Structures are given as C-alpha cells and as structure tokens.
C-alpha cells in the first residue's frame, strides 16, 4: 500500500461539508468530516461523473449534486443501484496532516 499526503487538518471544511483534493496521479478525492472522523471516497459519481465533494452530506450519505445518486462515505456503497459503488480510502491523521492509504 502507498501512503499519500493530502492536506492539513486546519484546511478541511466544517463538519458535514466536503472538500475535493487532487492527487498527483490525477485522481480526485472527496473528503468528508463526520463526528470528528475523516472519510475519503472517489470524487467522481459513477452515474454521469458528478462531483461528489460538492454534494449534500447528511449522516453518512453524500448526494451527488447532478442527479441525486447517494453514496455511503464509510463504505462507498451506492444507495441507488447495487454495484455502482465508489472507492473508499483509509484516512490517517498525524501531526495535523492527512494521509490516504492507496492500493
């Protein structure tokens, strides 16, 4: 597994909001904060490519702003259509910096 530095915790959005970060390999990651814990998923909705990081985030579910598809940020599971999940990435926080574990 590869460990990638994303951002600093001071630069994260408020609880219940998302933020989009770009990895060096061109991948877009949406990061969310819920009850003090961070979750990271692919930013691109598998339906038509909507930006999940710009979606409405309630409870553990983010809703794509384009067509309303919903995803659980803890598991990546699509709530609309079985098998249309997004990738989830383990998040680690160390000394105020955020890291992802990528396979």
ABEGO torsion letter per residue (X at the ends): XBBBBABBAAABBBBGBBBBBBBAAGBBBBBBBBGGBBBBBBABBAAAGBBAAABBBBEABBBBAAAGBBBBAAAGBBAABBGABBBBBBBBBBGGBBBBBBX
